Amino acid sequence: MKLPRLFVVLSLVVFLSVSLLFSQSGAPAKSPEFDHIAIHVRDLEKSVGFYEKVMGLEKIPEPFKDDRHVWFRMGAHNQLHVVGGATDGPGLPIDIHIAFRVGSLTDFMTRLDQTQVKYRSFKGDGKFTPRPDGVRQIYFQDPDGYWIEVNDGKF
């Protein structure tokens, strides 16, 4: 009697172990979530001023404490890391840009006008670009030439 009972217990242990192994490895993996973007800038102080005053971003603590890094909050769980020490600008086309969403594009355009930041449509033929879904977009560059899109998209 002891042998069949031991066989059943061992079979059950093996079955449960294999089941657990396959159920964990077969579970769909959660896709990665966006965390931060880092940009390399020539003049850290000038760029920090731009992202604080023009963009209205809030500085957050950064772990390096080396006077080369400044971190900003971009939304609830996203960050912009500004890193000083670049020797030249990015030289990127407008297609490669950082995008922000605002509640009122008109109010943000007023802010840019007040800070004398020039903005344009994607093609450069107007003040804003209307997308097929009705979202309006504007584009401008930070002090190092990184392109920035600001839009009035709703989620």
VMD Tcl script that builds the backbone (N, CA, C; Angstrom):
set m [mol new atoms 465]
animate dup $m
set s [atomselect $m all]
$s set {name element resname resid chain x y z} {
  {N N MET 1 A 0.813 -1.194 0.000}
  {CA C MET 1 A 0.000 0.000 0.000}
  {C C MET 1 A 0.853 1.253 0.000}
  {N N LYS 2 A 2.025 1.187 0.642}
  {CA C LYS 2 A 2.843 2.387 0.744}
  {C C LYS 2 A 3.389 2.811 -0.609}
  {N N LEU 3 A 3.729 1.894 -1.482}
  {CA C LEU 3 A 4.303 2.214 -2.776}
  {C C LEU 3 A 3.315 2.969 -3.661}
  {N N PRO 4 A 2.055 2.502 -3.799}
  {CA C PRO 4 A 1.115 3.266 -4.623}
  {C C PRO 4 A 0.854 4.672 -4.055}
  {N N ARG 5 A 0.774 4.792 -2.733}
  {CA C ARG 5 A 0.523 6.111 -2.124}
  {C C ARG 5 A 1.713 7.042 -2.405}
  {N N LEU 6 A 2.928 6.557 -2.279}
  {CA C LEU 6 A 4.136 7.337 -2.555}
  {C C LEU 6 A 4.169 7.736 -4.026}
  {N N PHE 7 A 3.796 6.812 -4.901}
  {CA C PHE 7 A 3.746 7.082 -6.329}
  {C C PHE 7 A 2.749 8.201 -6.627}
  {N N VAL 8 A 1.581 8.155 -6.013}
  {CA C VAL 8 A 0.555 9.183 -6.225}
  {C C VAL 8 A 1.054 10.541 -5.743}
  {N N VAL 9 A 1.654 10.575 -4.552}
  {CA C VAL 9 A 2.157 11.839 -3.998}
  {C C VAL 9 A 3.263 12.403 -4.894}
  {N N LEU 10 A 4.205 11.556 -5.277}
  {CA C LEU 10 A 5.292 12.020 -6.146}
  {C C LEU 10 A 4.762 12.475 -7.507}
  {N N SER 11 A 3.820 11.743 -8.059}
  {CA C SER 11 A 3.214 12.128 -9.339}
  {C C SER 11 A 2.516 13.479 -9.223}
  {N N LEU 12 A 1.827 13.667 -8.107}
  {CA C LEU 12 A 1.131 14.936 -7.879}
  {C C LEU 12 A 2.126 16.087 -7.753}
  {N N VAL 13 A 3.215 15.890 -7.027}
  {CA C VAL 13 A 4.248 16.915 -6.868}
  {C C VAL 13 A 4.853 17.268 -8.228}
  {N N VAL 14 A 5.196 16.273 -9.022}
  {CA C VAL 14 A 5.772 16.521 -10.356}
  {C C VAL 14 A 4.762 17.250 -11.230}
  {N N PHE 15 A 3.518 16.806 -11.238}
  {CA C PHE 15 A 2.483 17.434 -12.051}
  {C C PHE 15 A 2.293 18.896 -11.670}
  {N N LEU 16 A 2.193 19.167 -10.370}
  {CA C LEU 16 A 2.004 20.553 -9.925}
  {C C LEU 16 A 3.218 21.416 -10.252}
  {N N SER 17 A 4.412 20.887 -10.098}
  {CA C SER 17 A 5.632 21.638 -10.398}
  {C C SER 17 A 5.684 22.001 -11.876}
  {N N VAL 18 A 5.413 21.016 -12.723}
  {CA C VAL 18 A 5.427 21.258 -14.168}
  {C C VAL 18 A 4.318 22.238 -14.549}
  {N N SER 19 A 3.157 22.088 -13.954}
  {CA C SER 19 A 2.044 22.996 -14.238}
  {C C SER 19 A 2.397 24.431 -13.869}
  {N N LEU 20 A 2.982 24.604 -12.696}
  {CA C LEU 20 A 3.387 25.945 -12.270}
  {C C LEU 20 A 4.445 26.533 -13.199}
  {N N LEU 21 A 5.393 25.714 -13.594}
  {CA C LEU 21 A 6.452 26.170 -14.478}
  {C C LEU 21 A 5.870 26.669 -15.800}
  {N N PHE 22 A 4.989 25.880 -16.401}
  {CA C PHE 22 A 4.412 26.266 -17.682}
  {C C PHE 22 A 3.420 27.407 -17.548}
  {N N SER 23 A 2.695 27.477 -16.470}
  {CA C SER 23 A 1.723 28.563 -16.315}
  {C C SER 23 A 2.438 29.898 -16.145}
  {N N GLN 24 A 3.602 29.909 -15.484}
  {CA C GLN 24 A 4.336 31.161 -15.309}
  {C C GLN 24 A 5.043 31.562 -16.592}
  {N N SER 25 A 5.653 30.612 -17.287}
  {CA C SER 25 A 6.377 30.975 -18.498}
  {C C SER 25 A 5.423 31.240 -19.650}
  {N N GLY 26 A 4.224 30.711 -19.600}
  {CA C GLY 26 A 3.273 30.920 -20.674}
  {C C GLY 26 A 2.437 32.175 -20.510}
  {N N ALA 27 A 2.550 32.839 -19.370}
  {CA C ALA 27 A 1.766 34.055 -19.146}
  {C C ALA 27 A 2.278 35.157 -20.067}
  {N N PRO 28 A 1.371 35.936 -20.618}
  {CA C PRO 28 A 1.816 37.014 -21.499}
  {C C PRO 28 A 2.658 38.024 -20.717}
  {N N ALA 29 A 3.774 38.409 -21.288}
  {CA C ALA 29 A 4.658 39.379 -20.644}
  {C C ALA 29 A 4.064 40.771 -20.776}
  {N N LYS 30 A 4.224 41.559 -19.734}
  {CA C LYS 30 A 3.768 42.945 -19.772}
  {C C LYS 30 A 4.730 43.715 -20.666}
  {N N SER 31 A 4.199 44.521 -21.550}
  {CA C SER 31 A 5.073 45.270 -22.455}
  {C C SER 31 A 5.806 46.366 -21.694}
  {N N PRO 32 A 6.976 46.759 -22.168}
  {CA C PRO 32 A 7.726 47.821 -21.497}
  {C C PRO 32 A 6.935 49.126 -21.499}
  {N N GLU 33 A 7.145 49.918 -20.468}
  {CA C GLU 33 A 6.518 51.234 -20.383}
  {C C GLU 33 A 7.587 52.304 -20.526}
  {N N PHE 34 A 7.214 53.415 -21.119}
  {CA C PHE 34 A 8.156 54.516 -21.284}
  {C C PHE 34 A 8.552 55.059 -19.909}
  {N N ASP 35 A 9.828 55.341 -19.717}
  {CA C ASP 35 A 10.334 55.838 -18.446}
  {C C ASP 35 A 10.922 57.243 -18.592}
  {N N HIS 36 A 11.937 57.395 -19.462}
  {CA C HIS 36 A 12.553 58.716 -19.610}
  {C C HIS 36 A 13.243 58.846 -20.958}
  {N N ILE 37 A 13.564 60.066 -21.271}
  {CA C ILE 37 A 14.410 60.366 -22.415}
  {C C ILE 37 A 15.543 61.229 -21.890}
  {N N ALA 38 A 16.741 61.007 -22.401}
  {CA C ALA 38 A 17.903 61.795 -21.999}
  {C C ALA 38 A 18.407 62.556 -23.217}
  {N N ILE 39 A 18.709 63.836 -23.009}
  {CA C ILE 39 A 19.287 64.631 -24.085}
  {C C ILE 39 A 20.626 65.185 -23.615}
  {N N HIS 40 A 21.557 65.286 -24.535}
  {CA C HIS 40 A 22.906 65.759 -24.248}
  {C C HIS 40 A 22.997 67.203 -24.735}
  {N N VAL 41 A 23.302 68.139 -23.842}
  {CA C VAL 41 A 23.262 69.566 -24.179}
  {C C VAL 41 A 24.624 70.226 -23.978}
  {N N ARG 42 A 24.823 71.335 -24.706}
  {CA C ARG 42 A 26.083 72.074 -24.599}
  {C C ARG 42 A 26.119 72.951 -23.356}
  {N N ASP 43 A 25.040 73.712 -23.118}
  {CA C ASP 43 A 24.984 74.661 -22.008}
  {C C ASP 43 A 23.886 74.216 -21.052}
  {N N LEU 44 A 24.272 73.511 -20.002}
  {CA C LEU 44 A 23.300 72.931 -19.073}
  {C C LEU 44 A 22.415 74.005 -18.457}
  {N N GLU 45 A 22.986 75.097 -18.018}
  {CA C GLU 45 A 22.214 76.161 -17.366}
  {C C GLU 45 A 21.174 76.751 -18.313}
  {N N LYS 46 A 21.552 76.997 -19.544}
  {CA C LYS 46 A 20.622 77.550 -20.537}
  {C C LYS 46 A 19.484 76.566 -20.826}
  {N N SER 47 A 19.830 75.291 -20.968}
  {CA C SER 47 A 18.804 74.279 -21.248}
  {C C SER 47 A 17.876 74.088 -20.066}
  {N N VAL 48 A 18.422 74.083 -18.858}
  {CA C VAL 48 A 17.589 73.950 -17.660}
  {C C VAL 48 A 16.609 75.125 -17.585}
  {N N GLY 49 A 17.096 76.337 -17.839}
  {CA C GLY 49 A 16.218 77.507 -17.851}
  {C C GLY 49 A 15.101 77.370 -18.871}
  {N N PHE 50 A 15.420 76.860 -20.050}
  {CA C PHE 50 A 14.426 76.668 -21.102}
  {C C PHE 50 A 13.350 75.679 -20.653}
  {N N TYR 51 A 13.762 74.527 -20.137}
  {CA C TYR 51 A 12.783 73.507 -19.753}
  {C C TYR 51 A 11.975 73.911 -18.516}
  {N N GLU 52 A 12.532 74.753 -17.675}
  {CA C GLU 52 A 11.768 75.268 -16.523}
  {C C GLU 52 A 10.832 76.395 -16.937}
  {N N LYS 53 A 11.370 77.416 -17.592}
  {CA C LYS 53 A 10.592 78.630 -17.867}
  {C C LYS 53 A 9.679 78.516 -19.079}
  {N N VAL 54 A 10.200 77.985 -20.173}
  {CA C VAL 54 A 9.405 77.890 -21.398}
  {C C VAL 54 A 8.451 76.700 -21.338}
  {N N MET 55 A 8.989 75.535 -20.986}
  {CA C MET 55 A 8.159 74.334 -20.975}
  {C C MET 55 A 7.377 74.175 -19.672}
  {N N GLY 56 A 7.831 74.807 -18.598}
  {CA C GLY 56 A 7.124 74.709 -17.324}
  {C C GLY 56 A 7.321 73.383 -16.618}
  {N N LEU 57 A 8.429 72.676 -16.901}
  {CA C LEU 57 A 8.676 71.389 -16.255}
  {C C LEU 57 A 9.245 71.589 -14.857}
  {N N GLU 58 A 8.959 70.632 -13.998}
  {CA C GLU 58 A 9.406 70.666 -12.601}
  {C C GLU 58 A 10.665 69.820 -12.443}
  {N N LYS 59 A 11.697 70.414 -11.836}
  {CA C LYS 59 A 12.911 69.655 -11.532}
  {C C LYS 59 A 12.603 68.621 -10.463}
  {N N ILE 60 A 13.246 67.469 -10.580}
  {CA C ILE 60 A 13.109 66.417 -9.579}
  {C C ILE 60 A 14.512 65.974 -9.149}
  {N N PRO 61 A 14.630 65.328 -7.996}
  {CA C PRO 61 A 15.950 64.879 -7.542}
  {C C PRO 61 A 16.581 63.905 -8.544}
  {N N GLU 62 A 17.883 64.027 -8.699}
  {CA C GLU 62 A 18.627 63.095 -9.549}
  {C C GLU 62 A 19.755 62.493 -8.716}
  {N N PRO 63 A 20.116 61.262 -8.976}
  {CA C PRO 63 A 21.049 60.568 -8.092}
  {C C PRO 63 A 22.530 60.907 -8.282}
  {N N PHE 64 A 22.891 61.527 -9.389}
  {CA C PHE 64 A 24.311 61.718 -9.682}
  {C C PHE 64 A 24.959 62.826 -8.855}
  {N N LYS 65 A 24.235 63.917 -8.670}
  {CA C LYS 65 A 24.741 65.057 -7.882}
  {C C LYS 65 A 26.146 65.469 -8.345}
  {N N ASP 66 A 26.309 65.551 -9.669}
  {CA C ASP 66 A 27.611 65.860 -10.246}
  {C C ASP 66 A 27.633 67.161 -11.052}
  {N N ASP 67 A 26.580 67.964 -10.960}
  {CA C ASP 67 A 26.465 69.225 -11.702}
  {C C ASP 67 A 26.479 69.016 -13.215}
  {N N ARG 68 A 26.241 67.806 -13.664}
  {CA C ARG 68 A 26.158 67.491 -15.088}
  {C C ARG 68 A 24.780 66.996 -15.489}
  {N N HIS 69 A 23.973 66.618 -14.500}
  {CA C HIS 69 A 22.640 66.051 -14.756}
  {C C HIS 69 A 21.566 66.891 -14.076}
  {N N VAL 70 A 20.480 67.123 -14.784}
  {CA C VAL 70 A 19.284 67.714 -14.196}
  {C C VAL 70 A 18.108 66.906 -14.743}
  {N N TRP 71 A 17.243 66.479 -13.826}
  {CA C TRP 71 A 16.088 65.683 -14.213}
  {C C TRP 71 A 14.815 66.501 -14.021}
  {N N PHE 72 A 13.862 66.285 -14.950}
  {CA C PHE 72 A 12.559 66.943 -14.904}
  {C C PHE 72 A 11.457 65.899 -14.963}
  {N N ARG 73 A 10.343 66.224 -14.340}
  {CA C ARG 73 A 9.141 65.387 -14.427}
  {C C ARG 73 A 8.402 65.772 -15.703}
  {N N MET 74 A 8.014 64.757 -16.475}
  {CA C MET 74 A 7.192 64.945 -17.675}
  {C C MET 74 A 5.953 64.079 -17.504}
  {N N GLY 75 A 4.939 64.580 -16.868}
  {CA C GLY 75 A 3.762 63.767 -16.622}
  {C C GLY 75 A 3.914 62.972 -15.338}
  {N N ALA 76 A 2.988 62.079 -15.115}
  {CA C ALA 76 A 2.931 61.351 -13.846}
  {C C ALA 76 A 4.127 60.433 -13.606}
  {N N HIS 77 A 4.580 59.726 -14.631}
  {CA C HIS 77 A 5.616 58.715 -14.414}
  {C C HIS 77 A 6.749 58.779 -15.447}
  {N N ASN 78 A 6.926 59.893 -16.101}
  {CA C ASN 78 A 7.940 60.017 -17.139}
  {C C ASN 78 A 8.891 61.148 -16.803}
  {N N GLN 79 A 10.100 61.048 -17.314}
  {CA C GLN 79 A 11.114 62.031 -16.980}
  {C C GLN 79 A 11.908 62.454 -18.209}
  {N N LEU 80 A 12.474 63.655 -18.116}
  {CA C LEU 80 A 13.437 64.171 -19.077}
  {C C LEU 80 A 14.742 64.330 -18.317}
  {N N HIS 81 A 15.805 63.696 -18.807}
  {CA C HIS 81 A 17.122 63.819 -18.194}
  {C C HIS 81 A 17.962 64.710 -19.106}
  {N N VAL 82 A 18.391 65.842 -18.584}
  {CA C VAL 82 A 19.218 66.776 -19.339}
  {C C VAL 82 A 20.640 66.610 -18.831}
  {N N VAL 83 A 21.540 66.283 -19.747}
  {CA C VAL 83 A 22.923 65.971 -19.384}
  {C C VAL 83 A 23.844 66.959 -20.100}
  {N N GLY 84 A 24.633 67.686 -19.329}
  {CA C GLY 84 A 25.554 68.657 -19.908}
  {C C GLY 84 A 26.803 68.006 -20.443}
  {N N GLY 85 A 27.560 68.793 -21.255}
  {CA C GLY 85 A 28.849 68.331 -21.747}
  {C C GLY 85 A 28.915 68.062 -23.228}
  {N N ALA 86 A 27.838 68.303 -23.964}
  {CA C ALA 86 A 27.870 68.072 -25.412}
  {C C ALA 86 A 28.787 69.100 -26.068}
  {N N THR 87 A 29.402 68.709 -27.150}
  {CA C THR 87 A 30.277 69.636 -27.877}
  {C C THR 87 A 29.625 70.161 -29.148}
  {N N ASP 88 A 28.559 69.518 -29.582}
  {CA C ASP 88 A 27.813 70.035 -30.734}
  {C C ASP 88 A 26.345 69.669 -30.574}
  {N N GLY 89 A 25.485 70.274 -31.416}
  {CA C GLY 89 A 24.048 70.027 -31.341}
  {C C GLY 89 A 23.676 68.702 -31.986}
  {N N PRO 90 A 22.428 68.288 -31.813}
  {CA C PRO 90 A 22.011 66.985 -32.312}
  {C C PRO 90 A 21.892 66.923 -33.835}
  {N N GLY 91 A 21.572 68.042 -34.485}
  {CA C GLY 91 A 21.438 68.040 -35.934}
  {C C GLY 91 A 20.405 67.056 -36.450}
  {N N LEU 92 A 19.264 66.949 -35.774}
  {CA C LEU 92 A 18.231 65.988 -36.137}
  {C C LEU 92 A 17.110 66.649 -36.928}
  {N N PRO 93 A 16.482 65.912 -37.839}
  {CA C PRO 93 A 15.338 66.454 -38.565}
  {C C PRO 93 A 14.121 66.566 -37.639}
  {N N ILE 94 A 13.151 67.343 -38.051}
  {CA C ILE 94 A 11.942 67.576 -37.254}
  {C C ILE 94 A 11.180 66.281 -36.970}
  {N N ASP 95 A 11.348 65.279 -37.834}
  {CA C ASP 95 A 10.679 63.983 -37.622}
  {C C ASP 95 A 11.083 63.348 -36.294}
  {N N ILE 96 A 12.283 63.666 -35.812}
  {CA C ILE 96 A 12.770 63.119 -34.547}
  {C C ILE 96 A 12.580 64.204 -33.499}
  {N N HIS 97 A 11.587 64.008 -32.636}
  {CA C HIS 97 A 11.218 65.057 -31.688}
  {C C HIS 97 A 10.670 64.470 -30.393}
  {N N ILE 98 A 10.621 65.314 -29.377}
  {CA C ILE 98 A 9.971 64.997 -28.108}
  {C C ILE 98 A 8.592 65.637 -28.192}
  {N N ALA 99 A 7.540 64.930 -27.810}
  {CA C ALA 99 A 6.188 65.488 -27.893}
  {C C ALA 99 A 5.562 65.610 -26.509}
  {N N PHE 100 A 4.880 66.729 -26.302}
  {CA C PHE 100 A 4.158 67.010 -25.065}
  {C C PHE 100 A 2.706 67.316 -25.423}
  {N N ARG 101 A 1.808 67.005 -24.518}
  {CA C ARG 101 A 0.375 67.293 -24.689}
  {C C ARG 101 A -0.008 68.356 -23.669}
  {N N VAL 102 A -0.773 69.356 -24.101}
  {CA C VAL 102 A -1.242 70.411 -23.200}
  {C C VAL 102 A -2.761 70.520 -23.286}
  {N N GLY 103 A -3.363 71.093 -22.245}
  {CA C GLY 103 A -4.810 71.281 -22.219}
  {C C GLY 103 A -5.281 72.330 -23.211}
  {N N SER 104 A -4.494 73.376 -23.396}
  {CA C SER 104 A -4.849 74.445 -24.327}
  {C C SER 104 A -3.622 74.818 -25.156}
  {N N LEU 105 A -3.662 74.464 -26.424}
  {CA C LEU 105 A -2.556 74.811 -27.312}
  {C C LEU 105 A -2.470 76.325 -27.482}
  {N N THR 106 A -3.604 76.995 -27.523}
  {CA C THR 106 A -3.628 78.456 -27.663}
  {C C THR 106 A -2.914 79.120 -26.483}
  {N N ASP 107 A -3.198 78.664 -25.271}
  {CA C ASP 107 A -2.512 79.217 -24.092}
  {C C ASP 107 A -1.014 78.944 -24.157}
  {N N PHE 108 A -0.637 77.760 -24.612}
  {CA C PHE 108 A 0.788 77.446 -24.688}
  {C C PHE 108 A 1.466 78.294 -25.761}
  {N N MET 109 A 0.789 78.538 -26.867}
  {CA C MET 109 A 1.346 79.397 -27.911}
  {C C MET 109 A 1.547 80.818 -27.376}
  {N N THR 110 A 0.638 81.288 -26.546}
  {CA C THR 110 A 0.792 82.594 -25.907}
  {C C THR 110 A 2.036 82.603 -25.022}
  {N N ARG 111 A 2.236 81.542 -24.296}
  {CA C ARG 111 A 3.436 81.411 -23.447}
  {C C ARG 111 A 4.708 81.497 -24.301}
  {N N LEU 112 A 4.699 80.802 -25.442}
  {CA C LEU 112 A 5.865 80.855 -26.328}
  {C C LEU 112 A 6.067 82.261 -26.888}
  {N N ASP 113 A 4.971 82.915 -27.252}
  {CA C ASP 113 A 5.072 84.302 -27.739}
  {C C ASP 113 A 5.688 85.199 -26.671}
  {N N GLN 114 A 5.263 85.041 -25.429}
  {CA C GLN 114 A 5.776 85.868 -24.329}
  {C C GLN 114 A 7.254 85.613 -24.051}
  {N N THR 115 A 7.713 84.397 -24.271}
  {CA C THR 115 A 9.123 84.071 -24.035}
  {C C THR 115 A 9.944 84.172 -25.322}
  {N N GLN 116 A 9.308 84.659 -26.387}
  {CA C GLN 116 A 9.944 84.896 -27.682}
  {C C GLN 116 A 10.547 83.634 -28.298}
  {N N VAL 117 A 9.853 82.515 -28.115}
  {CA C VAL 117 A 10.255 81.266 -28.751}
  {C C VAL 117 A 9.440 81.133 -30.034}
  {N N LYS 118 A 10.130 81.026 -31.147}
  {CA C LYS 118 A 9.475 80.886 -32.454}
  {C C LYS 118 A 9.005 79.445 -32.630}
  {N N TYR 119 A 7.791 79.282 -33.120}
  {CA C TYR 119 A 7.228 77.968 -33.368}
  {C C TYR 119 A 6.624 77.955 -34.751}
  {N N ARG 120 A 6.320 76.765 -35.223}
  {CA C ARG 120 A 5.843 76.609 -36.601}
  {C C ARG 120 A 5.046 75.328 -36.751}
  {N N SER 121 A 4.480 75.156 -37.923}
  {CA C SER 121 A 3.843 73.882 -38.265}
  {C C SER 121 A 4.933 72.881 -38.628}
  {N N PHE 122 A 4.551 71.631 -38.807}
  {CA C PHE 122 A 5.520 70.595 -39.148}
  {C C PHE 122 A 6.280 70.948 -40.423}
  {N N LYS 123 A 5.553 71.400 -41.451}
  {CA C LYS 123 A 6.178 71.725 -42.731}
  {C C LYS 123 A 6.775 73.124 -42.759}
  {N N GLY 124 A 6.501 73.929 -41.750}
  {CA C GLY 124 A 7.030 75.283 -41.719}
  {C C GLY 124 A 6.202 76.286 -42.484}
  {N N ASP 125 A 4.989 75.892 -42.881}
  {CA C ASP 125 A 4.150 76.771 -43.699}
  {C C ASP 125 A 3.010 77.421 -42.915}
  {N N GLY 126 A 3.095 77.426 -41.626}
  {CA C GLY 126 A 2.056 78.035 -40.809}
  {C C GLY 126 A 2.417 77.939 -39.345}
  {N N LYS 127 A 1.471 78.325 -38.488}
  {CA C LYS 127 A 1.718 78.315 -37.044}
  {C C LYS 127 A 1.481 76.946 -36.419}
  {N N PHE 128 A 0.531 76.165 -36.941}
  {CA C PHE 128 A 0.273 74.840 -36.373}
  {C C PHE 128 A -0.103 73.868 -37.474}
  {N N THR 129 A -0.001 72.589 -37.154}
  {CA C THR 129 A -0.345 71.514 -38.075}
  {C C THR 129 A -1.599 70.829 -37.556}
  {N N PRO 130 A -2.681 70.809 -38.368}
  {CA C PRO 130 A -3.848 70.023 -37.946}
  {C C PRO 130 A -3.684 68.574 -38.423}
  {N N ARG 131 A -3.801 67.610 -37.483}
  {CA C ARG 131 A -3.746 66.208 -37.864}
  {C C ARG 131 A -5.115 65.758 -38.355}
  {N N PRO 132 A -5.176 64.638 -39.073}
  {CA C PRO 132 A -6.471 64.130 -39.542}
  {C C PRO 132 A -7.466 63.847 -38.415}
  {N N ASP 133 A -6.964 63.568 -37.193}
  {CA C ASP 133 A -7.862 63.289 -36.078}
  {C C ASP 133 A -8.279 64.549 -35.322}
  {N N GLY 134 A -7.910 65.728 -35.834}
  {CA C GLY 134 A -8.330 66.991 -35.222}
  {C C GLY 134 A -7.344 67.570 -34.228}
  {N N VAL 135 A -6.321 66.826 -33.859}
  {CA C VAL 135 A -5.316 67.331 -32.920}
  {C C VAL 135 A -4.458 68.367 -33.641}
  {N N ARG 136 A -4.207 69.485 -32.945}
  {CA C ARG 136 A -3.338 70.530 -33.499}
  {C C ARG 136 A -1.955 70.406 -32.869}
  {N N GLN 137 A -0.912 70.645 -33.683}
  {CA C GLN 137 A 0.463 70.497 -33.234}
  {C C GLN 137 A 1.280 71.732 -33.616}
  {N N ILE 138 A 2.240 72.081 -32.756}
  {CA C ILE 138 A 3.233 73.089 -33.099}
  {C C ILE 138 A 4.608 72.484 -32.854}
  {N N TYR 139 A 5.612 73.063 -33.495}
  {CA C TYR 139 A 6.980 72.566 -33.378}
  {C C TYR 139 A 7.930 73.730 -33.151}
  {N N PHE 140 A 8.939 73.496 -32.327}
  {CA C PHE 140 A 9.989 74.475 -32.083}
  {C C PHE 140 A 11.200 73.734 -31.571}
  {N N GLN 141 A 12.311 74.458 -31.414}
  {CA C GLN 141 A 13.544 73.816 -30.968}
  {C C GLN 141 A 14.004 74.381 -29.639}
  {N N ASP 142 A 14.643 73.507 -28.853}
  {CA C ASP 142 A 15.241 73.949 -27.590}
  {C C ASP 142 A 16.584 74.623 -27.911}
  {N N PRO 143 A 17.307 75.126 -26.920}
  {CA C PRO 143 A 18.560 75.832 -27.195}
  {C C PRO 143 A 19.618 75.012 -27.942}
  {N N ASP 144 A 19.548 73.688 -27.864}
  {CA C ASP 144 A 20.523 72.857 -28.566}
  {C C ASP 144 A 20.035 72.359 -29.918}
  {N N GLY 145 A 18.812 72.672 -30.268}
  {CA C GLY 145 A 18.293 72.249 -31.562}
  {C C GLY 145 A 17.451 70.995 -31.536}
  {N N TYR 146 A 17.163 70.452 -30.348}
  {CA C TYR 146 A 16.245 69.313 -30.277}
  {C C TYR 146 A 14.849 69.809 -30.631}
  {N N TRP 147 A 14.167 69.084 -31.515}
  {CA C TRP 147 A 12.807 69.461 -31.894}
  {C C TRP 147 A 11.815 69.033 -30.811}
  {N N ILE 148 A 10.849 69.894 -30.573}
  {CA C ILE 148 A 9.792 69.645 -29.593}
  {C C ILE 148 A 8.443 69.857 -30.277}
  {N N GLU 149 A 7.552 68.922 -30.102}
  {CA C GLU 149 A 6.162 69.053 -30.550}
  {C C GLU 149 A 5.323 69.297 -29.307}
  {N N VAL 150 A 4.375 70.214 -29.404}
  {CA C VAL 150 A 3.367 70.387 -28.364}
  {C C VAL 150 A 2.030 70.290 -29.078}
  {N N ASN 151 A 1.127 69.462 -28.533}
  {CA C ASN 151 A -0.165 69.272 -29.174}
  {C C ASN 151 A -1.296 69.342 -28.144}
  {N N ASP 152 A -2.520 69.387 -28.663}
  {CA C ASP 152 A -3.698 69.443 -27.800}
  {C C ASP 152 A -4.487 68.132 -27.838}
  {N N GLY 153 A -3.773 67.026 -28.002}
  {CA C GLY 153 A -4.425 65.710 -28.039}
  {C C GLY 153 A -5.134 65.385 -26.733}
  {N N LYS 154 A -6.199 64.637 -26.841}
  {CA C LYS 154 A -6.979 64.215 -25.669}
  {C C LYS 154 A -6.945 62.698 -25.588}
  {N N PHE 155 A -6.719 62.160 -24.423}
  {CA C PHE 155 A -6.723 60.710 -24.238}
  {C C PHE 155 A -7.772 60.309 -23.255}
}
mol reanalyze $m
mol bondsrecalc $m
mol representation Tube
mol addrep $m
